[in-house]
């Protein structure tokens, strides 16, 4: 009984405690998902090989694209599955509506950034990447997208800065290969 009381009190204190800056709960994610993200990001930055990093990153993506809000999750799923061969580029009206209804949802902005990128609208994509990172500063996909845009535009210094930021979070991003001066990912054991 005493252990149960201690557990309940601990849960109440944690629920009432202010969130630390690094542990902010992303919009659309439950507290459990936010905690899981913290664990996954920690594991990702310490990954020892590309295969392990890819598996961890896939888990992160699953949380990002499956928010805890059932209505939001259904809309994201609709956008991701209804594009056919055109993919997200054909879904801009649906993504615009999603962002209008859920402006704090980082992945909505990232989805639109991806769609703009695929359409060659790099300035629009970069603007949406800024919005994505304002909501999820660890979004390695958005950071890698920024690096690809700068690389495509011939802005090598900006591309290197962007990819280095992304590699701090996900050291095994495949975009790393575009920058031979970065060398191989760090060897960790």
C-alpha positions in Angstrom: 0.0 0.0 0.0 2.8 2.4 0.9 4.5 1.7 -2.5 1.3 2.4 -4.3 0.9 5.7 -2.5 4.5 6.7 -3.3 3.9 5.8 -7.0 0.7 7.9 -7.1 2.4 10.9 -5.4 5.4 10.7 -7.7 3.1 10.6 -10.7 1.2 13.6 -9.4 4.4 15.6 -8.8 5.7 14.7 -12.3 2.4 15.8 -13.9 2.5 19.1 -12.0 6.2 19.8 -12.5 7.2 22.3 -15.1 8.8 20.7 -18.2 12.5 21.1 -18.6 13.5 22.9 -21.8 14.9 19.8 -23.4 11.9 17.8 -22.5 9.1 19.9 -24.1 6.2 17.8 -25.2 5.7 18.3 -28.9 2.2 19.2 -30.0 0.2 16.1 -30.9 2.3 13.8 -28.8 1.2 12.3 -25.5 3.5 12.5 -22.5 4.4 8.9 -23.1 5.3 9.7 -26.7 7.3 12.7 -25.6 9.2 10.5 -23.1 9.8 7.9 -25.8 11.1 10.6 -28.1 13.7 11.7 -25.5 14.9 8.2 -25.1 15.0 7.6 -28.9 16.9 10.8 -29.6 19.4 9.9 -26.9 19.9 6.5 -28.5 20.1 8.0 -32.0 22.9 10.4 -31.2 24.9 7.5 -29.6 24.1 4.9 -32.3 27.1 2.9 -33.2 26.2 1.9 -36.8 23.9 2.9 -39.7 21.5 0.0 -39.3 20.9 0.7 -35.6 20.5 4.5 -36.3 18.0 3.8 -39.1 15.9 1.6 -36.9 15.9 4.3 -34.2 15.1 7.0 -36.7 12.2 4.9 -38.0 10.7 4.8 -34.5 11.0 8.5 -34.2 9.3 9.0 -37.6 6.5 6.7 -36.5 5.8 9.0 -33.5 6.0 12.1 -35.6 3.6 10.9 -38.2 1.2 9.2 -35.7 0.3 11.9 -33.2 -1.7 10.9 -30.2 -4.7 13.0 -31.3 -7.0 10.6 -33.2 -8.4 13.3 -35.6 -4.9 14.7 -36.3 -3.6 11.2 -36.9 -6.4 10.3 -39.3 -5.7 13.5 -41.3 -2.0 12.8 -41.5 -2.6 9.3 -42.6 -5.0 10.5 -45.3 -2.4 12.9 -46.6 0.3 10.3 -46.6 -1.8 7.6 -48.3 -3.9 9.5 -50.8 -1.2 11.1 -52.9 -0.6 8.1 -55.1 2.4 8.3 -57.3 2.4 12.1 -56.9 3.0 11.8 -53.2 3.0 14.8 -50.9 3.4 17.3 -53.8 -0.2 16.6 -54.8 -1.4 17.0 -51.3 -0.5 20.7 -50.6 -4.2 21.7 -50.2 -4.8 19.0 -47.6 -1.5 19.9 -45.9 -2.4 23.6 -45.9 -5.7 22.8 -44.2 -3.9 20.6 -41.7 -1.5 23.4 -40.8 -4.4 25.9 -40.6 -6.2 23.6 -38.1 -3.0 22.4 -36.2 -0.4 25.2 -36.6 1.7 23.8 -33.7 2.1 20.4 -35.3 5.7 20.2 -36.5 5.2 17.4 -38.9 2.5 19.3 -40.8 5.0 21.9 -41.6 7.6 19.3 -42.5 5.2 17.6 -44.8 4.5 20.8 -46.6 8.3 21.6 -46.7 8.8 18.2 -48.4 6.0 18.9 -50.9 7.5 22.2 -51.8 10.9 20.7 -52.2 9.5 18.0 -54.6 7.9 20.8 -56.6 11.2 22.8 -56.7 9.8 25.6 -54.6 12.9 25.8 -52.5 12.2 29.2 -50.8 8.8 28.0 -49.7 10.3 24.7 -48.5 13.0 26.6 -46.5 10.3 28.8 -44.9 8.4 25.6 -43.8 11.6 24.1 -42.5 12.0 27.1 -40.2 8.5 26.5 -38.9 9.2 22.8 -38.4 12.3 23.4 -36.5 10.6 26.1 -34.3 8.3 23.3 -33.2 10.7 20.4 -33.2 14.3 21.6 -33.0 15.6 18.0 -33.3 13.9 17.3 -36.6 16.8 15.8 -38.5 14.6 15.3 -41.6 14.0 19.0 -41.9 17.6 19.8 -41.2 18.7 17.3 -43.9 16.2 18.8 -46.3 17.6 22.3 -45.6 21.1 20.9 -46.4 19.8 19.3 -49.7 18.2 22.6 -50.7 21.4 24.6 -50.1 23.5 21.9 -51.8 21.2 22.0 -54.8 21.4 25.8 -54.9 25.2 25.7 -54.8 25.4 27.2 -51.3 28.1 24.8 -50.1 28.9 26.6 -46.8 25.2 26.8 -45.7 24.7 23.2 -46.8 27.6 22.0 -44.6 26.3 24.0 -41.6 22.9 22.5 -42.0 24.1 18.9 -42.5 26.4 19.2 -39.5 23.5 20.3 -37.3 21.5 17.3 -38.6 24.4 14.9 -38.0 24.7 16.1 -34.4 21.3 14.5 -33.9 21.5 11.6 -36.5 25.1 10.8 -37.2 24.3 8.3 -39.9 22.0 10.3 -42.2 22.6 9.2 -45.8 22.9 12.8 -47.0 26.3 12.8 -45.3 27.7 11.1 -48.4 27.2 14.4 -50.4 29.9 15.9 -48.2 33.1 13.9 -48.4 34.9 16.4 -46.3 32.9 15.2 -43.3 34.4 11.7 -43.5 32.8 8.6 -42.1 30.4 8.7 -39.1 32.2 8.5 -35.8 33.1 5.0 -34.5 31.5 4.3 -31.2 31.4 1.2 -29.1 
